Amino acid sequence: MPLDIEIREIPLDDRLLGIRQTVLWPDKALSSLRVAGDENALHFGCFLGRKLSENKLVGVASIYITQHTARLRKFATLADYQHQGIGSTLLSYIVDVIGTKDVSYFWCDARASATLFYEKFGMQKEGDIFYKSTIPYYRMSKEISNTYSAS
C-alpha cells in the first residue's frame, strides 16, 4: 500500500455521492447520482490517514448483489489521488469481500479508457463496445472463487 489507507463500508450519503459526482458525472446534479438498488448495495469508502482528524474520503465503490452475481458500479477515486494504487487497493478489497459471499460472477460496465486496469484483476471484456451518453464502455467480468459456505 503506497499510502496510509483504510477501507470500510460506508453509508450512502452526500460524501459518497459527492465523489461520484466529482469524478464520474460532474455535469449532473448530486440528487441524480443515486441509482436503482443503491438502498440495498454495499458501499465502500477508501480513506487516507488512520487518525480521525486526517481521515479523508478519496475513493468510493458500490457493489450490487443479486442471486450469485455481484456488480461493481460507481467506482471512483478523486483525481488528485489517482495513479497511486488507491483504486487497485479498493478493488482488491472488494474482490476479497465478495469472495466471502454466495457470489460466483462479478461484473461491471467499464469505461473503455479503464479496461487495462480491470484486466489486471482478471476481468475480461464481454461483447462489443457500447455508449452511455458519449462515453464508450465495455462490459467486463470474471468468475469468482469464493469461500462462502451455507450453514
N, C-alpha and C positions, 0 to 999 in steps of 0.2 A: 504494500500500500504506500503510495508516494506521499500521502498527506495523512493527518490525523482524522480519520473518517469513522463516523458511526452511522449505521443504517438501522432504521427501526420502522415499524408500522406506524402510520400517521393517519389522522382524520382527514376527511375530505373537507377542506376549509379554504379560506381565501389565500393562505400562503401557498398551498399546493396549486390552486387554480392560477395564482399569480405567476408561478414558474411555467405552467402550461402556456399561459398567455404570452409571456415574455419570449420564450424560446420557440414555441410552435406556431402560434397564431397571434402575432402582435396586433393585427388589424381587427381582431374580434373582441367583443365585449366580454368581460370576465364572466358574466352570467351565462354566456353561450358556450362556455368551455366544460360544462358538465355534460356527460354523455350517458346514454342509456346503460343501466347496470351499475353506475357509479355507487349507488347506495349499498350494493352488495359486494363490491370489489374489495380487494386488498390493496391498500395504498401504502407505498413505501417512500421514505424520505432519506436522503443522504445528507448528513450534517458534518460540518467541519468543526473541529475543536470539541474536546470532551467536557470542558468546563461550561456550565450553563451560560456564563457570560459571553463565551466565544461561540456557542452553538449556532451556526449559520446554515440554514437550509439551502443547498446548492443544486440538488437534483431530486427528481421525483419519477415514479413509475407506478402504474396501476395494473393489477392482474385481475382478470375476469375469468372465474372458473365455472364451467358448466359441464356436467357429466364428467367425462375423463379428459377434458380439454381445458387448457389454460391459454388465455390470450393476453399478450402484453399490449398495453395502449398508453398513450400519453407519456412516453419516456422522454425526459428532457433534463439537460444539465445547463445551468446558466453559462453564457458564452465565456465569461472570464475564467471558468473552471473546466472548460472542455480541453481535451487532449492531455489530461493529467492522470488518467486512469480511474476517474470517479465513475463514469458510466460503466466501464468494464467491471469495477468492483460491485456496483449496484446490480448489474445484470447477473453476475456470478452468484450473488447472494439470492436473487430471485429464483434462479435455476435450482439452487440448493433447497429453498423453501418449497417450491412446487414438487420437488423430488420426495418430499415427506407427505404429500397429499395423494389422493387417488386420481392422479393425472398421468396420462401416457402420451399426450400430444401437446406441444407448445408451439404457438404461432403468433405472428404479428404482421401488420401491414408496415413494411419498412420503406422509408424514403429511399429512392434509388441511390442517392448520394451516400447512404449508410449501409449498403449491402455488404461491403467488405468487413465492416465492424461485426455484423451479425454472423457472417461466415466464420469468424474466429471462434464463435461459440457453437459451431457445428450446425448452424441453421442453413438451410438451402432454399433457393428460390423455387417457388411453385407457380407455374403458369407464366403468362405474359405480363409485361408492364401495364399499369393502369394509372389513371389520374384522379386525384382529388383536387378539385379546383384546377390549378395549372401545375400542381406538383406531381412528379412521377413517382410511383410506388411499385413494389413487388410484394407479394405475399411470401413470407419466409417461415419455415417451420423446422421442427426436429422432434424426434421421438424422445420420450423421457424415460429413463430408467429410474424407478422410484423405490424408496424404502418403505412406502406405505404398506400397512397390513391392516385389514379389517379385523376388529376384535370381536 
